[in-house]
Amino acid sequence: SEVDVPIVAVDTKSQAGYGDIVFTVSGGDASVVSEIEPMPVDVAIVGIVHSLSFNEKSKG
């Protein structure tokens, strides 16, 4: 999805907080992230970005 476009996503682990940068999956992959049973969701959080790094050459 696009950067800085807000979406609503399910967080089955309840670990992401407001403003966190997260990894998401969508579609059929999102419906099976629950360890209990498939859920009727479109987008699910599967990870949290804890740090970012880049070098000056990657700015373009």
Distance bins in CASP14 RR format, pairs under 12 A and 6 or more apart:
PFRMAT RR
TARGET T0000
AUTHOR 0000-0000-0000
RMODE 2
METHOD distances of the structure
MODEL  1
1 7 1 0 0 1 0 0 0 0 0 0 0
1 8 0 0 0 0 0 1 0 0 0 0 0
1 9 0 0 0 0 1 0 0 0 0 0 0
1 22 0 0 0 0 0 1 0 0 0 0 0
1 23 0 0 0 0 0 1 0 0 0 0 0
1 24 1 0 0 1 0 0 0 0 0 0 0
1 25 0 0 0 0 0 1 0 0 0 0 0
1 26 1 0 0 1 0 0 0 0 0 0 0
1 27 0 0 0 0 0 1 0 0 0 0 0
1 42 0 0 0 0 0 1 0 0 0 0 0
1 43 0 0 0 0 1 0 0 0 0 0 0
3 21 0 0 0 0 1 0 0 0 0 0 0
4 19 0 0 0 0 0 1 0 0 0 0 0
4 21 0 0 0 0 0 1 0 0 0 0 0
5 24 0 0 0 0 0 1 0 0 0 0 0
5 43 0 0 0 0 0 1 0 0 0 0 0
6 18 0 0 0 0 0 1 0 0 0 0 0
6 19 0 0 0 0 1 0 0 0 0 0 0
6 22 0 0 0 0 0 1 0 0 0 0 0
6 43 0 0 0 0 0 1 0 0 0 0 0
7 22 0 0 0 0 0 1 0 0 0 0 0
7 24 1 0 0 1 0 0 0 0 0 0 0
7 25 0 0 0 0 0 1 0 0 0 0 0
7 26 0 0 0 0 1 0 0 0 0 0 0
7 30 0 0 0 0 0 1 0 0 0 0 0
7 41 0 0 0 0 0 1 0 0 0 0 0
7 42 0 0 0 0 1 0 0 0 0 0 0
7 43 1 0 1 0 0 0 0 0 0 0 0
7 44 0 0 0 0 0 1 0 0 0 0 0
7 45 0 0 0 0 0 1 0 0 0 0 0
8 24 0 0 0 0 0 1 0 0 0 0 0
8 26 0 0 0 0 0 1 0 0 0 0 0
8 30 0 0 0 0 0 1 0 0 0 0 0
8 41 0 0 0 0 1 0 0 0 0 0 0
8 42 0 0 0 0 1 0 0 0 0 0 0
8 43 1 0 0 1 0 0 0 0 0 0 0
8 44 0 0 0 0 0 1 0 0 0 0 0
8 45 0 0 0 0 0 1 0 0 0 0 0
9 16 0 0 0 0 1 0 0 0 0 0 0
9 17 0 0 0 0 0 1 0 0 0 0 0
9 20 0 0 0 0 0 1 0 0 0 0 0
9 22 1 0 0 1 0 0 0 0 0 0 0
9 23 0 0 0 0 0 1 0 0 0 0 0
9 24 1 0 1 0 0 0 0 0 0 0 0
9 25 0 0 0 0 1 0 0 0 0 0 0
9 26 0 0 0 0 1 0 0 0 0 0 0
9 27 0 0 0 0 0 1 0 0 0 0 0
9 30 1 0 0 1 0 0 0 0 0 0 0
9 33 0 0 0 0 0 1 0 0 0 0 0
9 39 0 0 0 0 0 1 0 0 0 0 0
9 41 1 0 0 1 0 0 0 0 0 0 0
9 42 0 0 0 0 1 0 0 0 0 0 0
9 43 1 0 1 0 0 0 0 0 0 0 0
9 44 1 0 1 0 0 0 0 0 0 0 0
9 45 1 0 1 0 0 0 0 0 0 0 0
9 46 0 0 0 0 1 0 0 0 0 0 0
9 47 0 0 0 0 0 1 0 0 0 0 0
9 48 0 0 0 0 0 1 0 0 0 0 0
10 16 0 0 0 0 0 1 0 0 0 0 0
10 22 0 0 0 0 0 1 0 0 0 0 0
10 24 0 0 0 0 1 0 0 0 0 0 0
10 25 0 0 0 0 0 1 0 0 0 0 0
10 26 0 0 0 0 0 1 0 0 0 0 0
10 27 0 0 0 0 0 1 0 0 0 0 0
10 29 0 0 0 0 0 1 0 0 0 0 0
10 30 1 0 0 1 0 0 0 0 0 0 0
10 31 0 0 0 0 1 0 0 0 0 0 0
10 32 0 0 0 0 0 1 0 0 0 0 0
10 33 1 0 0 1 0 0 0 0 0 0 0
10 34 0 0 0 0 1 0 0 0 0 0 0
10 38 0 0 0 0 0 1 0 0 0 0 0
10 39 1 0 0 1 0 0 0 0 0 0 0
10 40 0 0 0 0 1 0 0 0 0 0 0
10 41 1 0 1 0 0 0 0 0 0 0 0
10 42 0 0 0 0 1 0 0 0 0 0 0
10 43 1 0 0 1 0 0 0 0 0 0 0
10 44 1 0 1 0 0 0 0 0 0 0 0
10 45 1 0 0 1 0 0 0 0 0 0 0
10 46 0 0 0 0 0 1 0 0 0 0 0
11 17 0 0 0 0 1 0 0 0 0 0 0
11 18 0 0 0 0 0 1 0 0 0 0 0
11 20 0 0 0 0 1 0 0 0 0 0 0
11 22 0 0 0 0 1 0 0 0 0 0 0
11 23 0 0 0 0 0 1 0 0 0 0 0
11 24 0 0 0 0 1 0 0 0 0 0 0
11 30 0 0 0 0 0 1 0 0 0 0 0
11 33 0 0 0 0 1 0 0 0 0 0 0
11 34 0 0 0 0 0 1 0 0 0 0 0
11 39 0 0 0 0 0 1 0 0 0 0 0
11 41 0 0 0 0 0 1 0 0 0 0 0
11 43 0 0 0 0 0 1 0 0 0 0 0
11 44 1 0 0 1 0 0 0 0 0 0 0
11 45 1 0 1 0 0 0 0 0 0 0 0
11 46 0 0 0 0 1 0 0 0 0 0 0
11 47 0 0 0 0 1 0 0 0 0 0 0
11 48 0 0 0 0 1 0 0 0 0 0 0
12 24 0 0 0 0 0 1 0 0 0 0 0
12 25 0 0 0 0 0 1 0 0 0 0 0
12 30 0 0 0 0 0 1 0 0 0 0 0
12 31 0 0 0 0 0 1 0 0 0 0 0
12 32 0 0 0 0 0 1 0 0 0 0 0
12 33 1 0 1 0 0 0 0 0 0 0 0
12 34 1 0 1 0 0 0 0 0 0 0 0
12 35 1 0 0 1 0 0 0 0 0 0 0
12 36 0 0 0 0 1 0 0 0 0 0 0
12 37 0 0 0 0 0 1 0 0 0 0 0
12 38 0 0 0 0 0 1 0 0 0 0 0
12 39 1 0 0 1 0 0 0 0 0 0 0
12 41 0 0 0 0 1 0 0 0 0 0 0
12 43 0 0 0 0 0 1 0 0 0 0 0
12 44 1 0 0 1 0 0 0 0 0 0 0
12 45 1 0 0 1 0 0 0 0 0 0 0
12 46 0 0 0 0 1 0 0 0 0 0 0
12 47 0 0 0 0 0 1 0 0 0 0 0
13 22 0 0 0 0 0 1 0 0 0 0 0
13 33 0 0 0 0 1 0 0 0 0 0 0
13 34 0 0 0 0 0 1 0 0 0 0 0
13 35 0 0 0 0 1 0 0 0 0 0 0
13 44 0 0 0 0 0 1 0 0 0 0 0
13 45 1 0 0 1 0 0 0 0 0 0 0
13 46 0 0 0 0 1 0 0 0 0 0 0
13 47 0 0 0 0 1 0 0 0 0 0 0
13 48 0 0 0 0 1 0 0 0 0 0 0
14 45 0 0 0 0 1 0 0 0 0 0 0
14 48 0 0 0 0 0 1 0 0 0 0 0
15 22 0 0 0 0 1 0 0 0 0 0 0
15 45 0 0 0 0 1 0 0 0 0 0 0
15 46 0 0 0 0 0 1 0 0 0 0 0
15 47 0 0 0 0 1 0 0 0 0 0 0
15 48 1 0 0 1 0 0 0 0 0 0 0
15 50 0 0 0 0 0 1 0 0 0 0 0
16 22 1 0 1 0 0 0 0 0 0 0 0
16 23 0 0 0 0 1 0 0 0 0 0 0
16 24 0 0 0 0 1 0 0 0 0 0 0
16 44 0 0 0 0 0 1 0 0 0 0 0
16 45 1 0 1 0 0 0 0 0 0 0 0
16 46 0 0 0 0 0 1 0 0 0 0 0
16 47 1 0 0 1 0 0 0 0 0 0 0
16 48 1 0 1 0 0 0 0 0 0 0 0
16 49 0 0 0 0 1 0 0 0 0 0 0
16 50 0 0 0 0 0 1 0 0 0 0 0
17 45 0 0 0 0 1 0 0 0 0 0 0
17 47 0 0 0 0 0 1 0 0 0 0 0
17 48 0 0 0 0 1 0 0 0 0 0 0
17 49 0 0 0 0 0 1 0 0 0 0 0
19 45 0 0 0 0 0 1 0 0 0 0 0
19 48 0 0 0 0 0 1 0 0 0 0 0
19 49 0 0 0 0 0 1 0 0 0 0 0
20 45 0 0 0 0 1 0 0 0 0 0 0
20 47 0 0 0 0 1 0 0 0 0 0 0
20 48 1 0 1 0 0 0 0 0 0 0 0
20 49 1 0 0 1 0 0 0 0 0 0 0
20 50 0 0 0 0 1 0 0 0 0 0 0
21 45 0 0 0 0 0 1 0 0 0 0 0
21 47 0 0 0 0 1 0 0 0 0 0 0
21 48 1 0 0 1 0 0 0 0 0 0 0
21 49 1 0 1 0 0 0 0 0 0 0 0
21 50 0 0 0 0 1 0 0 0 0 0 0
21 51 0 0 0 0 1 0 0 0 0 0 0
21 52 1 0 0 1 0 0 0 0 0 0 0
22 43 0 0 0 0 0 1 0 0 0 0 0
22 44 0 0 0 0 1 0 0 0 0 0 0
22 45 1 0 1 0 0 0 0 0 0 0 0
22 46 1 0 0 1 0 0 0 0 0 0 0
22 47 1 0 1 0 0 0 0 0 0 0 0
22 48 1 0 1 0 0 0 0 0 0 0 0
22 49 1 0 0 1 0 0 0 0 0 0 0
22 50 0 0 0 0 0 1 0 0 0 0 0
23 29 0 0 0 0 0 1 0 0 0 0 0
23 30 0 0 0 0 0 1 0 0 0 0 0
23 33 0 0 0 0 0 1 0 0 0 0 0
23 43 0 0 0 0 0 1 0 0 0 0 0
23 44 0 0 0 0 1 0 0 0 0 0 0
23 45 1 0 0 1 0 0 0 0 0 0 0
23 46 1 0 1 0 0 0 0 0 0 0 0
23 47 1 0 1 0 0 0 0 0 0 0 0
23 48 1 0 0 1 0 0 0 0 0 0 0
23 49 1 0 0 1 0 0 0 0 0 0 0
23 50 0 0 0 0 0 1 0 0 0 0 0
24 30 1 0 0 1 0 0 0 0 0 0 0
24 33 0 0 0 0 1 0 0 0 0 0 0
24 41 0 0 0 0 0 1 0 0 0 0 0
24 42 0 0 0 0 1 0 0 0 0 0 0
24 43 1 0 1 0 0 0 0 0 0 0 0
24 44 1 0 0 1 0 0 0 0 0 0 0
24 45 1 0 1 0 0 0 0 0 0 0 0
24 46 1 0 0 1 0 0 0 0 0 0 0
24 47 0 0 0 0 1 0 0 0 0 0 0
24 48 0 0 0 0 0 1 0 0 0 0 0
24 49 0 0 0 0 0 1 0 0 0 0 0
25 31 0 0 0 0 1 0 0 0 0 0 0
25 32 0 0 0 0 1 0 0 0 0 0 0
25 33 1 0 0 1 0 0 0 0 0 0 0
25 41 0 0 0 0 1 0 0 0 0 0 0
25 42 0 0 0 0 1 0 0 0 0 0 0
25 43 1 0 0 1 0 0 0 0 0 0 0
25 44 1 0 1 0 0 0 0 0 0 0 0
25 45 0 0 0 0 1 0 0 0 0 0 0
25 46 1 0 1 0 0 0 0 0 0 0 0
25 47 0 0 0 0 1 0 0 0 0 0 0
26 32 0 0 0 0 0 1 0 0 0 0 0
26 33 0 0 0 0 0 1 0 0 0 0 0
26 41 0 0 0 0 1 0 0 0 0 0 0
26 42 1 0 1 0 0 0 0 0 0 0 0
26 43 1 0 1 0 0 0 0 0 0 0 0
26 44 1 0 0 1 0 0 0 0 0 0 0
26 45 0 0 0 0 0 1 0 0 0 0 0
26 46 0 0 0 0 0 1 0 0 0 0 0
27 33 0 0 0 0 0 1 0 0 0 0 0
27 38 0 0 0 0 0 1 0 0 0 0 0
27 39 0 0 0 0 0 1 0 0 0 0 0
27 40 0 0 0 0 0 1 0 0 0 0 0
27 41 0 0 0 0 1 0 0 0 0 0 0
27 42 1 0 1 0 0 0 0 0 0 0 0
27 43 1 0 0 1 0 0 0 0 0 0 0
27 44 0 0 0 0 1 0 0 0 0 0 0
28 38 0 0 0 0 1 0 0 0 0 0 0
28 39 0 0 0 0 0 1 0 0 0 0 0
28 40 0 0 0 0 0 1 0 0 0 0 0
28 41 0 0 0 0 1 0 0 0 0 0 0
28 42 0 0 0 0 1 0 0 0 0 0 0
28 43 0 0 0 0 0 1 0 0 0 0 0
28 44 0 0 0 0 1 0 0 0 0 0 0
29 38 0 0 0 0 0 1 0 0 0 0 0
29 39 0 0 0 0 0 1 0 0 0 0 0
29 41 0 0 0 0 0 1 0 0 0 0 0
29 42 0 0 0 0 0 1 0 0 0 0 0
29 43 0 0 0 0 1 0 0 0 0 0 0
29 44 1 0 0 1 0 0 0 0 0 0 0
29 45 0 0 0 0 0 1 0 0 0 0 0
29 46 0 0 0 0 1 0 0 0 0 0 0
30 38 0 0 0 0 1 0 0 0 0 0 0
30 39 1 0 0 1 0 0 0 0 0 0 0
30 40 0 0 0 0 1 0 0 0 0 0 0
30 41 1 0 1 0 0 0 0 0 0 0 0
30 42 1 0 0 1 0 0 0 0 0 0 0
30 43 1 0 1 0 0 0 0 0 0 0 0
30 44 1 1 0 0 0 0 0 0 0 0 0
30 45 0 0 0 0 1 0 0 0 0 0 0
30 46 0 0 0 0 1 0 0 0 0 0 0
31 37 0 0 0 0 1 0 0 0 0 0 0
31 38 1 0 1 0 0 0 0 0 0 0 0
31 39 1 0 1 0 0 0 0 0 0 0 0
31 40 1 0 0 1 0 0 0 0 0 0 0
31 41 1 0 1 0 0 0 0 0 0 0 0
31 42 0 0 0 0 1 0 0 0 0 0 0
31 43 0 0 0 0 0 1 0 0 0 0 0
31 44 1 0 0 1 0 0 0 0 0 0 0
32 38 1 0 1 0 0 0 0 0 0 0 0
32 39 0 0 0 0 1 0 0 0 0 0 0
32 40 0 0 0 0 0 1 0 0 0 0 0
32 41 0 0 0 0 1 0 0 0 0 0 0
32 44 0 0 0 0 1 0 0 0 0 0 0
32 46 0 0 0 0 0 1 0 0 0 0 0
33 39 1 0 0 1 0 0 0 0 0 0 0
33 41 0 0 0 0 1 0 0 0 0 0 0
33 42 0 0 0 0 0 1 0 0 0 0 0
33 43 0 0 0 0 0 1 0 0 0 0 0
33 44 1 0 1 0 0 0 0 0 0 0 0
33 45 0 0 0 0 1 0 0 0 0 0 0
33 46 1 0 0 1 0 0 0 0 0 0 0
33 47 0 0 0 0 0 1 0 0 0 0 0
34 40 0 0 0 0 0 1 0 0 0 0 0
34 41 0 0 0 0 1 0 0 0 0 0 0
34 44 0 0 0 0 1 0 0 0 0 0 0
34 45 0 0 0 0 0 1 0 0 0 0 0
34 46 0 0 0 0 0 1 0 0 0 0 0
38 44 0 0 0 0 0 1 0 0 0 0 0
52 58 0 0 0 0 0 1 0 0 0 0 0
54 60 0 0 0 0 0 1 0 0 0 0 0
END
